[in-house]
Amino acid sequence: MSQIKLAIYAVLLELGAWAQMFEAGRQTDLAFIGFMLTHSGASAVLASLALLMVPADFARPRVAVWLLFFALSACIPVLGFVGIGVGLFALPLMPALRARRRFNKVALPALDPHERRDATAFRQAGLRQFLNNDRAPVDQRLKALVALQNAPAQFSSPVLRDLLGDSSEDLRLLAYGMLETREKKLNAQIQTARAEYLAAADDAGARQRAAQQLSTLYWELVYQGLVQGDLRRHAAGEALRYLEEALSETADAGLHLRHGHLLHELKRADEAEAAYRRAAELGIPPPRVVPYLAELAFERHDYREVIRLLGGLRDFRSVARLEPLLRFWGAA
């Protein structure tokens, strides 16, 4: 049945209802009963018409919407019927209801194969925010802090250092204890490695391996953020000294990359650049070297060089950690 036919039936039934109400010669009660039955029928037809004409998003749940239109028409004589009728025929004149919705459902993106398979990386940002929230329950923050010991030291050490100024004494003490434990563990390993280094005075190979181990341990103090200020510079200097001794006996690409990191840490930019380029020559992939070269260029305010260097990484946009950097400088 078409909408036009339903509209005609509704109007005819409503007119018939009022005609029965004022028909001469009929009893008042019978006239009223006839009016109500016919008027209810007209309201039911009008409600069915309204359900067909309103947009689908506004017609759910269907039974409740139908009852709403029926009640408006049946309980408000004349005005209810006329109001619904006018509203229905005014719908095509309202572009806002016909316009396309601004927000649509989209499919989930494909999983990036370069992302880590575990969930640690996705939880770290929320964990840091939770630990720094003074309004969170202290016992819950303590549990989160204990869980932090399983996170990578590069991430967890700065968080622990931030908590040294927290308002909760329990959190401060626990964070201090965790930092001190890590630092003591590395210092004990440094003492052992130094003893091996001194004992290998007559064995060039053993001395070179001990020097490399000492450099690694001192670098861990810097990399994990366990030392600050003068102690950080001292640790970086010791790591550089032992690393340069180890490099005199080997051409390891990874050691040259660390060489660049240490020189960069000590503000020796030109030497750091040479070390990074040497690491690239020995086979370190561009995504692991070029961002550091770009950082050096940025510190020199040589932004054209930054754009040029990062422009050479277009083929590595699929690497999740590089993609925001490449997108930003690509638009520069």
N, C-alpha and C positions, 0 to 999 in steps of 0.2 A: 504494500500500500504506500503510495507516494506521500510526501510531506504536504503537498497541496491538498490532497484529499483529506488527510487528517485535520488540517486546518479548517477546511470547509465543514467537516463533521462536527468539530469542536464548536465552531461559531453557531451552526444550526441548532445543536443541542442546547447551547446556552440561551439562544433566543427562544427556543421552545420552552425552556424552564421558566423564563420570565413571562412568556405568554400564558403558561398554565397558572402562574401566580395571580395574574390580573384578569383571567378569563371570567367573564360575567356569568353569574348563575351557579357557580360552584361553591361548595362549602369551604370555609377557610382552612380547616384541618386537612381536608383532602387536597386542596390546592397547595398547601405547604409541603405535604408529603410528596406530591408529584413534582413540585419544584426541587426539593432536595434530591430526589432520585435522578431526575434529569440533569440537574446542576452537577451532581457527583459524577455522572457519566461524562459530561462535558469536561470536567476537571481531569478525569482519568485520561481522556483522549488528548487533552492539552499537555498533560504531564508526559505522555508517551511521545508526543511531538517534540517537546522540549528536550527529552533525553536523546532524540535522534539528531537534533540540531546543534546542541552545545558541543564544544571541542571535547575530544576523548579524555583529555587530562582532567576536565572538570566534571566528567560523568561517572566517576568512580567514588565510592561503591554504587553500583547502578540502582539497587533497591532503595538505598537511603536517599539518593538524588531524586528518584521518581517520587518517593513519598514526600520529599520537601516541596517539589513543584505542585503535587496534588493538594497538599495541605494549604499552600499559599492561595491557590485558586479556589478551593472549596470553602475555606474559612474566612476569606475576605471577598465577599461578593462584589462583583463589578470591578473594583480596583485591582484585586488580585488577578482576575482573568485578563483584564486589559493590560495590566503591567507586564505580565509574563509574555503576552502576545506581542506587545511593542518591543520588549527586550529581545525576543527571538528574531524578529524581522530586522532588528538593528544590528545583529551580530555581523553580517557581511560588511557593515560600514566601520567596523572596529579593527583596523590593521594590526593593532598590538596583539590581538588574539590569533590572528592569522600568520603573524610574523614567525620566522624560524627561531627556535629557542637558541639562546646564546651559548648554552652549555650542553654539550653532547657527550655521550659515552665514547671512550676511546679504548682501544685494545692495549693490554699491558705490553711494554717494550720487551724485546727479546733479552735474555740474560747475557750480559757482557762476559765473554769467556775469560777476559783478563782480570775480572774481579776475583777476590779471594773466595774460596768455597765455604769457609767458616763464617759465622755471624759476628765475630769479634769486631770487625771494622765497622759494622753497622750499629753496634751498641755503644761505641766509645764516646761519640758526641753526647748522647743522652746521659751516659754515666757521669761525664764531667759536669754537665749542667745540674744533674741531681745532687752531686756532692757539694756543689757551690751554693745550693739552695738552703739558706739558713732556716727557712720555714718548714722544711721536711723533718720528720721525726729523726732524732739522733740515732736511735737503734737501727733504723733502716739505712741511714747514711753510713753507719759503722759496717753493716753487712756489705754495702756497696764498696766501701773502702777495702775490705778484706778481699772481695772479688777482684779488685783492681790489681792485686799482686800477680794475676795470671795474664794481664795485659802487657803488650810490648813496653819495655823500659823507656823507649824514646817518648811514648805517649804518657805513661803513668808518672814518670818522675816530675815533669812540670805540674801535673795535677797535685801530686803530693806536696810539692813546694808551695803551691797556692794555699793548701790547707794548713800550713804552718801558722797562718794568721787567722784561722777560723775562730769563731766565738766559743765553740765547744772544746773544752780541755781534753776530752777523751779523743776526739778526732785529731787534735794537734799532736798529742803524744803518740798516737798510733802512726800518723803520717811521718813524724820524726823518726820513730823506731824503724819503719820500713826503709826510709832513705838511708839511715845510718847502717842498717844491716847490709844493704846493697853496697854501700861505699866500703865498709869493712871487708866484705867478701872480695871485692876487687883489689883492695890494698894488700890483702893477704896473698892473693895470686901474684901481685906485682913483686912482693918481697921474695916469693919462691922463684919467680922468673929471673929476678935480679941475681939471686944466688947462683942459679944455673948459668947465667951470663958470665958472672965473674969466674965460675969454675971452668968455663970453656975457653980460657985465655989462649991455650995452645992448640985449640981445634977450631979452625976457621969456619967449617960448616956448622958445628954445634953453636958457635958464637953468633953466626948469622941467624940461625933459627931462633935463638934466645932473644936476639935483638928484635926480630920480627914479632915475637910473642909479647915482649915488653911494649913495643909500639902499639900493638892491638889493645892491650890492657889499659894503657894510658888514654888511648883514643876512646875506649868505652866509657871512661870517666867523663869525657867531654860529650860524647854522643848521647849518653843517657841523661845528661843534665845533672849529674851528681855533684859537680863542683861549679863554683861561680867566682866571678871576679879574678883576683890574682891567682887563686888556686886553679882556675880554668886555664888561664894563660900558661901557668907552669906545666900543667898536665899536657896541654897542646904542644908546648916546647919540648918536653921530654919525649912525647910520641913522635915528633918530627925528627929529633936527634937520633933515636934508635931506628926509625924508619929509613932515614938516609943512609945509615950504616948497612941496613939490610939491602937497600937498593943498589949498593955498590957491588953486590954479588949476584943480582938477579935482574931480570927485565919483566917482572910480573905486571900485567896490565892493571889488576886490582890494586896493587900497592901504589902504582903511579896515580890512580884515581884518589886513593886516600891521601897521597902526598899533596895533591891539589886541594883536598878538603882542609888539611892542616895548614897549608900556606894561606888559604883563604881565611881560615879562622884567625890567623895571626896578622891579617891585613897586609899580606905581601902579594898584592894582586897580580903583578906582572909574572912573578914566579909561579903563582897558582895557575894562571892561564897556560903557561908553558907545560906545567905538569898535566893539566887536563888534556891538552892537545897531544901530549905524548901517550896518555892512556888511550885516546881515540886511535892513534896510530897503531897501538899494540892490539887493538881488537875490541875495546869496550864499545857496546852498541851506542849509536847516537842519542837515543832517549835518556841514557844514563849520564851523558857528558854534556850535551848541548845546553840543557837548562842551566847548568852551573856557569858555562861560558856566557850565556845570556844574562845571568845574574851579575857577573863581573862587569859586563857592558852597561847594565842598568846602573850599577853603582858609579860608573864613570859618566853617567848621563848621556851615553851614546845610544839613543833610542833607535836610530836607524839600524845599528848593528844588532840590537835586540830583535827587531822585526826580521832582519835578514837571517839571523841564526834560527829563530823559531819557524821561519818560513820553510826551512829545509826539513822540518819534521811533519810536513803535511801527510806523509804516508803513515804516520803513527797516531792519527787522530783516534783510532780505536782503543788506544791505551787510556784507560779511564782517568788516571791521575794527570795526564797531559792535556786531555781534551779541553777543560776550562781555560787553561793557560793559552793554548793555541787559538781558541775561539776569541779570547780577549785581544791578543796581539794581532790576530788576523784581521780584526776590524779597525785596527789603529791606522 
